[in-house]
Amino acid sequence: MAVTISAMFIAVHDPDAALGFYRDALGLEVRNDVASDGFRWVTVGAPGQDVDIVLSQPHGGRSQAEGDALLSLVMQGSLQAAIFRSDDLDTTFEKVRASGAEVLEEPTSQPWGARDCAFRDPSGNLVRIAQA
């Protein structure tokens, strides 16, 4: 039996701003862009990788109270969105920094062996990028 990842979800308050980060700065491709009932979600993914990342608004498909609670966590920067890998961390870091993304940590060799960096996406989510 094999289990693989099909999709993951990242809550974002503004899908267009999220595209500026995930598509334009990180280089992910847009796979789907859907609007329904006043909400929008955009599916992106790394070229050649069969994992979808769904960028969804906190209130889409949730009650008002649940959406408000999730939005509050997102806007506080309390959620870690994802850890990506790059085959050239320094170049990726410079490209993402040039996009205007908030830098939390420049490329650093971590005590646990990884070399990575950290940003906040436009919604406040923590995004790390590790050297592949």
PyRosetta script that sets phi, psi and omega in degrees:
from pyrosetta import init, pose_from_sequence

init()
pose = pose_from_sequence("MAVTISAMFIAVHDPDAALGFYRDALGLEVRNDVASDGFRWVTVGAPGQDVDIVLSQPHGGRSQAEGDALLSLVMQGSLQAAIFRSDDLDTTFEKVRASGAEVLEEPTSQPWGARDCAFRDPSGNLVRIAQA")
pose.set_psi(1, 131.2)
pose.set_omega(1, 178.0)
pose.set_phi(2, -119.9)
pose.set_psi(2, 133.5)
pose.set_omega(2, 175.7)
pose.set_phi(3, -117.9)
pose.set_psi(3, 129.4)
pose.set_omega(3, 178.9)
pose.set_phi(4, -127.3)
pose.set_psi(4, 164.8)
pose.set_omega(4, 176.7)
pose.set_phi(5, -83.5)
pose.set_psi(5, 131.5)
pose.set_omega(5, 177.7)
pose.set_phi(6, -102.6)
pose.set_psi(6, -47.7)
pose.set_omega(6, -177.0)
pose.set_phi(7, -151.7)
pose.set_psi(7, 153.4)
pose.set_omega(7, 172.0)
pose.set_phi(8, -135.3)
pose.set_psi(8, 157.8)
pose.set_omega(8, -175.7)
pose.set_phi(9, -120.1)
pose.set_psi(9, 136.6)
pose.set_omega(9, 174.9)
pose.set_phi(10, -125.5)
pose.set_psi(10, 123.3)
pose.set_omega(10, 179.1)
pose.set_phi(11, -78.5)
pose.set_psi(11, 130.1)
pose.set_omega(11, 178.9)
pose.set_phi(12, -133.8)
pose.set_psi(12, 144.9)
pose.set_omega(12, -179.8)
pose.set_phi(13, -85.7)
pose.set_psi(13, -21.8)
pose.set_omega(13, -177.4)
pose.set_phi(14, -138.8)
pose.set_psi(14, 104.1)
pose.set_omega(14, -178.4)
pose.set_phi(15, -58.0)
pose.set_psi(15, -35.9)
pose.set_omega(15, 179.9)
pose.set_phi(16, -67.1)
pose.set_psi(16, -43.7)
pose.set_omega(16, 177.0)
pose.set_phi(17, -63.5)
pose.set_psi(17, -38.7)
pose.set_omega(17, 178.3)
pose.set_phi(18, -62.2)
pose.set_psi(18, -39.1)
pose.set_omega(18, 177.7)
pose.set_phi(19, -63.2)
pose.set_psi(19, -36.9)
pose.set_omega(19, 177.0)
pose.set_phi(20, -59.3)
pose.set_psi(20, -31.1)
pose.set_omega(20, 179.1)
pose.set_phi(21, -87.4)
pose.set_psi(21, -57.6)
pose.set_omega(21, -171.9)
pose.set_phi(22, -73.4)
pose.set_psi(22, -37.4)
pose.set_omega(22, 179.1)
pose.set_phi(23, -85.9)
pose.set_psi(23, -56.1)
pose.set_omega(23, -170.5)
pose.set_phi(24, -76.2)
pose.set_psi(24, -42.9)
pose.set_omega(24, -177.5)
pose.set_phi(25, -84.4)
pose.set_psi(25, -45.7)
pose.set_omega(25, -178.4)
pose.set_phi(26, -85.3)
pose.set_psi(26, -19.9)
pose.set_omega(26, 177.7)
pose.set_phi(27, 85.8)
pose.set_psi(27, 18.1)
pose.set_omega(27, 177.1)
pose.set_phi(28, -75.3)
pose.set_psi(28, 152.3)
pose.set_omega(28, -180.0)
pose.set_phi(29, -94.7)
pose.set_psi(29, 145.9)
pose.set_omega(29, 176.2)
pose.set_phi(30, -81.5)
pose.set_psi(30, 126.7)
pose.set_omega(30, -179.3)
pose.set_phi(31, -108.0)
pose.set_psi(31, -24.3)
pose.set_omega(31, -179.5)
pose.set_phi(32, -161.3)
pose.set_psi(32, 146.4)
pose.set_omega(32, 178.0)
pose.set_phi(33, -142.9)
pose.set_psi(33, 109.5)
pose.set_omega(33, -171.2)
pose.set_phi(34, -125.3)
pose.set_psi(34, 135.5)
pose.set_omega(34, 172.3)
pose.set_phi(35, -119.2)
pose.set_psi(35, 134.5)
pose.set_omega(35, -179.7)
pose.set_phi(36, -156.8)
pose.set_psi(36, 134.1)
pose.set_omega(36, 176.6)
pose.set_phi(37, 52.7)
pose.set_psi(37, 37.8)
pose.set_omega(37, 176.6)
pose.set_phi(38, 82.2)
pose.set_psi(38, 3.4)
pose.set_omega(38, 179.1)
pose.set_phi(39, -121.0)
pose.set_psi(39, 162.0)
pose.set_omega(39, -178.1)
pose.set_phi(40, -137.6)
pose.set_psi(40, 141.5)
pose.set_omega(40, 170.5)
pose.set_phi(41, -135.1)
pose.set_psi(41, 144.3)
pose.set_omega(41, -177.7)
pose.set_phi(42, -124.3)
pose.set_psi(42, 130.2)
pose.set_omega(42, 177.7)
pose.set_phi(43, -101.2)
pose.set_psi(43, 127.8)
pose.set_omega(43, 178.1)
pose.set_phi(44, -126.6)
pose.set_psi(44, 167.1)
pose.set_omega(44, 176.9)
pose.set_phi(45, -168.7)
pose.set_psi(45, 162.5)
pose.set_omega(45, 178.3)
pose.set_phi(46, -76.9)
pose.set_psi(46, 132.6)
pose.set_omega(46, 177.2)
pose.set_phi(47, -53.6)
pose.set_psi(47, 132.8)
pose.set_omega(47, 178.7)
pose.set_phi(48, 82.5)
pose.set_psi(48, -1.0)
pose.set_omega(48, 178.9)
pose.set_phi(49, -117.6)
pose.set_psi(49, 131.6)
pose.set_omega(49, -174.7)
pose.set_phi(50, -93.4)
pose.set_psi(50, 53.2)
pose.set_omega(50, 175.4)
pose.set_phi(51, -128.2)
pose.set_psi(51, 126.1)
pose.set_omega(51, 178.5)
pose.set_phi(52, -94.4)
pose.set_psi(52, 138.4)
pose.set_omega(52, 173.7)
pose.set_phi(53, -113.6)
pose.set_psi(53, 116.1)
pose.set_omega(53, -177.6)
pose.set_phi(54, -97.0)
pose.set_psi(54, 116.5)
pose.set_omega(54, 177.0)
pose.set_phi(55, -93.0)
pose.set_psi(55, 107.2)
pose.set_omega(55, -172.7)
pose.set_phi(56, -124.7)
pose.set_psi(56, 150.0)
pose.set_omega(56, 177.9)
pose.set_phi(57, -76.4)
pose.set_psi(57, 140.0)
pose.set_omega(57, -174.8)
pose.set_phi(58, -56.6)
pose.set_psi(58, -33.1)
pose.set_omega(58, -176.3)
pose.set_phi(59, -86.5)
pose.set_psi(59, -10.8)
pose.set_omega(59, 179.8)
pose.set_phi(60, -67.5)
pose.set_psi(60, 116.7)
pose.set_omega(60, 177.4)
pose.set_phi(61, 78.0)
pose.set_psi(61, 11.1)
pose.set_omega(61, 179.6)
pose.set_phi(62, -126.2)
pose.set_psi(62, 162.2)
pose.set_omega(62, 174.3)
pose.set_phi(63, -68.7)
pose.set_psi(63, 164.7)
pose.set_omega(63, 178.5)
pose.set_phi(64, -58.2)
pose.set_psi(64, -44.4)
pose.set_omega(64, -178.4)
pose.set_phi(65, -65.1)
pose.set_psi(65, -43.5)
pose.set_omega(65, 179.0)
pose.set_phi(66, -64.9)
pose.set_psi(66, -43.4)
pose.set_omega(66, 178.7)
pose.set_phi(67, -62.5)
pose.set_psi(67, -42.1)
pose.set_omega(67, 178.4)
pose.set_phi(68, -62.0)
pose.set_psi(68, -43.8)
pose.set_omega(68, -179.5)
pose.set_phi(69, -63.6)
pose.set_psi(69, -44.9)
pose.set_omega(69, 179.5)
pose.set_phi(70, -65.7)
pose.set_psi(70, -43.5)
pose.set_omega(70, 178.9)
pose.set_phi(71, -59.7)
pose.set_psi(71, -40.4)
pose.set_omega(71, 178.7)
pose.set_phi(72, -61.1)
pose.set_psi(72, -44.0)
pose.set_omega(72, 178.3)
pose.set_phi(73, -64.7)
pose.set_psi(73, -41.4)
pose.set_omega(73, 179.8)
pose.set_phi(74, -62.8)
pose.set_psi(74, -49.3)
pose.set_omega(74, -175.2)
pose.set_phi(75, -67.8)
pose.set_psi(75, -24.3)
pose.set_omega(75, 176.7)
pose.set_phi(76, -80.8)
pose.set_psi(76, -10.4)
pose.set_omega(76, -176.2)
pose.set_phi(77, 77.2)
pose.set_psi(77, 26.3)
pose.set_omega(77, -176.4)
pose.set_phi(78, -83.7)
pose.set_psi(78, -10.2)
pose.set_omega(78, -174.8)
pose.set_phi(79, -109.3)
pose.set_psi(79, 137.0)
pose.set_omega(79, 171.4)
pose.set_phi(80, -90.6)
pose.set_psi(80, 125.0)
pose.set_omega(80, -176.7)
pose.set_phi(81, -80.7)
pose.set_psi(81, -56.7)
pose.set_omega(81, -173.5)
pose.set_phi(82, -167.2)
pose.set_psi(82, 163.0)
pose.set_omega(82, 169.2)
pose.set_phi(83, -118.5)
pose.set_psi(83, 119.1)
pose.set_omega(83, 178.9)
pose.set_phi(84, -100.9)
pose.set_psi(84, 162.8)
pose.set_omega(84, 173.9)
pose.set_phi(85, -116.2)
pose.set_psi(85, 145.7)
pose.set_omega(85, 175.8)
pose.set_phi(86, -133.7)
pose.set_psi(86, 142.5)
pose.set_omega(86, 176.6)
pose.set_phi(87, -82.0)
pose.set_psi(87, -7.9)
pose.set_omega(87, 176.6)
pose.set_phi(88, -143.1)
pose.set_psi(88, 83.3)
pose.set_omega(88, -174.0)
pose.set_phi(89, -60.0)
pose.set_psi(89, -42.7)
pose.set_omega(89, -176.6)
pose.set_phi(90, -63.5)
pose.set_psi(90, -43.8)
pose.set_omega(90, 178.3)
pose.set_phi(91, -66.3)
pose.set_psi(91, -42.8)
pose.set_omega(91, 178.1)
pose.set_phi(92, -61.7)
pose.set_psi(92, -44.6)
pose.set_omega(92, 178.9)
pose.set_phi(93, -57.0)
pose.set_psi(93, -47.8)
pose.set_omega(93, -178.0)
pose.set_phi(94, -64.1)
pose.set_psi(94, -38.0)
pose.set_omega(94, 179.4)
pose.set_phi(95, -66.0)
pose.set_psi(95, -44.2)
pose.set_omega(95, -179.2)
pose.set_phi(96, -68.8)
pose.set_psi(96, -42.0)
pose.set_omega(96, 178.0)
pose.set_phi(97, -60.7)
pose.set_psi(97, -41.8)
pose.set_omega(97, -179.6)
pose.set_phi(98, -63.5)
pose.set_psi(98, -22.0)
pose.set_omega(98, 178.7)
pose.set_phi(99, -74.0)
pose.set_psi(99, -11.0)
pose.set_omega(99, -178.2)
pose.set_phi(100, 96.2)
pose.set_psi(100, 3.9)
pose.set_omega(100, 179.6)
pose.set_phi(101, -63.5)
pose.set_psi(101, 146.6)
pose.set_omega(101, 178.1)
pose.set_phi(102, -70.2)
pose.set_psi(102, 120.3)
pose.set_omega(102, 178.8)
pose.set_phi(103, -84.6)
pose.set_psi(103, 125.6)
pose.set_omega(103, 174.8)
pose.set_phi(104, -100.3)
pose.set_psi(104, -33.4)
pose.set_omega(104, -179.5)
pose.set_phi(105, -155.4)
pose.set_psi(105, 126.9)
pose.set_omega(105, 175.7)
pose.set_phi(106, -72.1)
pose.set_psi(106, 165.6)
pose.set_omega(106, 179.6)
pose.set_phi(107, -51.5)
pose.set_psi(107, 124.6)
pose.set_omega(107, -174.0)
pose.set_phi(108, -141.4)
pose.set_psi(108, 141.0)
pose.set_omega(108, 171.8)
pose.set_phi(109, -80.7)
pose.set_psi(109, 118.2)
pose.set_omega(109, -175.9)
pose.set_phi(110, -87.1)
pose.set_psi(110, 155.6)
pose.set_omega(110, 180.0)
pose.set_phi(111, -61.2)
pose.set_psi(111, -24.2)
pose.set_omega(111, -178.8)
pose.set_phi(112, -88.5)
pose.set_psi(112, 6.6)
pose.set_omega(112, 172.2)
pose.set_phi(113, 106.4)
pose.set_psi(113, -21.0)
pose.set_omega(113, -179.2)
pose.set_phi(114, -80.9)
pose.set_psi(114, 152.5)
pose.set_omega(114, 167.9)
pose.set_phi(115, -112.9)
pose.set_psi(115, 119.5)
pose.set_omega(115, -175.9)
pose.set_phi(116, -150.1)
pose.set_psi(116, 178.7)
pose.set_omega(116, 176.3)
pose.set_phi(117, -141.4)
pose.set_psi(117, 170.8)
pose.set_omega(117, -177.4)
pose.set_phi(118, -141.8)
pose.set_psi(118, 144.4)
pose.set_omega(118, 178.1)
pose.set_phi(119, -135.4)
pose.set_psi(119, 167.9)
pose.set_omega(119, 164.2)
pose.set_phi(120, -109.5)
pose.set_psi(120, 136.2)
pose.set_omega(120, 173.6)
pose.set_phi(121, -75.9)
pose.set_psi(121, 174.7)
pose.set_omega(121, -176.7)
pose.set_phi(122, -60.6)
pose.set_psi(122, -18.0)
pose.set_omega(122, 177.9)
pose.set_phi(123, -91.8)
pose.set_psi(123, -8.8)
pose.set_omega(123, -179.7)
pose.set_phi(124, 104.1)
pose.set_psi(124, -4.5)
pose.set_omega(124, 178.9)
pose.set_phi(125, -65.0)
pose.set_psi(125, 140.3)
pose.set_omega(125, 175.7)
pose.set_phi(126, -78.3)
pose.set_psi(126, 127.1)
pose.set_omega(126, 177.6)
pose.set_phi(127, -126.4)
pose.set_psi(127, 125.2)
pose.set_omega(127, 176.2)
pose.set_phi(128, -108.5)
pose.set_psi(128, 150.0)
pose.set_omega(128, 175.8)
pose.set_phi(129, -130.8)
pose.set_psi(129, 123.8)
pose.set_omega(129, -176.5)
pose.set_phi(130, -109.0)
pose.set_psi(130, 150.8)
pose.set_omega(130, 174.1)
pose.set_phi(131, -68.0)
pose.set_psi(131, 129.7)
pose.set_omega(131, -179.8)
pose.set_phi(132, -74.3)
pose.dump_pdb("model.pdb")
